[in-house]
Amino acid sequence: MTLDEARALDAADPLRGVRQRFALPAGLIYLDGNSLGALPKATPAALARVVEGEWGGDLIAGWNAHGWIDAAKRVGARVAPLIGARDDEVLVADSTSVNLFKLLAAACMANPERTTILSEPGNFPTDLYMAQGVAGMLAGRRVRTVAFDDLIAAIDEDVAVVLLTHVHYKTGHKRDMAAITAAAHAQGALVLWDLSHSVGAVAVDLNGCSADLAVGCGYKYLNGGPGAPAFLYVAQALQERLRSPLSGWFGHAAPFEFGDEYAPAPGIARFQCGTPPILGIAALEAGIATFDGVDTRALFAKAQALCDLYIALVEARCEGFVLASPRDAARRGSHVSFAHPEAYAICQALIARRVVGDFRAPDVLRMGFTPLYTRFEDVWRAVDTLVDVMRRRAWDDPAYRVRATVT
Ligand SMILES: *Cc1c(COP(=O)(O)O)cnc(C)c1O
């Protein structure tokens, strides 16, 4: 594939105009939208409208006048079509970590005779850490991790909830949601899916898989901005059975009656805790609006094609890189990892040349391909830069070995 051929793919891409919705710095090839999505052009004005117009102009009246009170459910309903959920099954709230806590604890409390939270070693750290926190708090509970290949066989009548990330953050492996959910249900266990690396980049069909519970991130492919509020999903059939362990007043059936006793709200609203972050939700809503009118089948097919092209070019033009992601697009998310012993320094050398991917310990160079704004030309140029970095040994520079706090 030549640069001209990559450009021809862009010219034929039905989604090529969507890139215009983003304010991307000139000359930067940004392959890290799976860590922090790019800034939508509409976000600054949307925020200014909420800050100056709604907050500044109407103060406390904004809760009713501008629908702040319903924002968590309204914006949750905008996430729903991206994950195959009904509008009243999704809520925007808190961080992914806190939502993991709420739903893991709720699942355990609803199954008091079962003692185990089952997950895989190498799951995203916060998922395991939050599970450990929940198990430590509830008497007699434990976290058990089992290598993914043995995980289905390990689901037994002692498992309250299986906790998995749908697309693995490091390798990009996409788990078979339907098969794993069915296997868990056969043993009477629930499954909690972390969709942080899926939502907005790969097809997700929670209802079609009879999924129980899910959480996901607002600042990755949803473009909600750094630290954006996260979302949670609870299948309708489970909503009345589960109680949030964080029984804050926004999850109360009648918060403005100011009673002394907690009574959970009906439906998904019970999984709110405190006052929703209206500014953060406004930015998230603008981020989700970048999907408006976009044919998601074409979008997810483009994500696969971008990844396929990257793999083919790296393998054709670079030596010493070992593919650490599935080759089969059907089993992969929208990021691709290659292992290389000098991955950290190579990543820094690429960033210095304005190709932004990231490094994941111990030796992975990870590139994320956000289909809304990544071009085939970007993939070609990123690999061309990588070829140059390797040929000149540009990575072999002490400056590229200094580790920053965030990698
Ligand atoms: C990014 C990510 C998170 C983020 O959790 P925060 O609470 O927002 O820090 C959680 N889980 C997975 C799998 C992620 O990729």
The ligand as a Tripos MOL2 file, in Angstrom:
@<TRIPOS>MOLECULE
LIG
   15    15     1     0     0
SMALL
NO_CHARGES

@<TRIPOS>ATOM
      1 C1        -10.1290    3.6760   31.0830 C.3       1 LIG1
      2 C2        -10.6980    2.5480   31.8400 C.ar      1 LIG1
      3 C3        -11.2660    2.7380   33.0990 C.ar      1 LIG1
      4 C4        -11.2210    4.0930   33.7280 C.3       1 LIG1
      5 O1        -11.7120    4.1680   35.0070 O.3       1 LIG1
      6 P1        -11.7600    5.6050   35.7180 P.3       1 LIG1
      7 O2        -12.5660    5.3900   36.9160 O.co2     1 LIG1
      8 O3        -12.3570    6.5690   34.7320 O.co2     1 LIG1
      9 O4        -10.3660    6.0260   36.0080 O.co2     1 LIG1
     10 C5        -11.8300    1.6450   33.7270 C.ar      1 LIG1
     11 N1        -11.8210    0.4210   33.1440 N.ar      1 LIG1
     12 C6        -11.2690    0.2190   31.9330 C.ar      1 LIG1
     13 C7        -11.2870   -1.1450   31.3150 C.3       1 LIG1
     14 C8        -10.6850    1.2660   31.2520 C.ar      1 LIG1
     15 O5        -10.1230    1.0540   30.0600 O.3       1 LIG1
@<TRIPOS>BOND
     1     1     2 1
     2     2     3 ar
     3     2    14 ar
     4     3     4 1
     5     3    10 ar
     6     4     5 1
     7     5     6 1
     8     6     7 2
     9     6     8 1
    10     6     9 1
    11    10    11 ar
    12    11    12 ar
    13    12    13 1
    14    12    14 ar
    15    14    15 1
@<TRIPOS>SUBSTRUCTURE
     1 LIG1         1 GROUP 0 **** ****
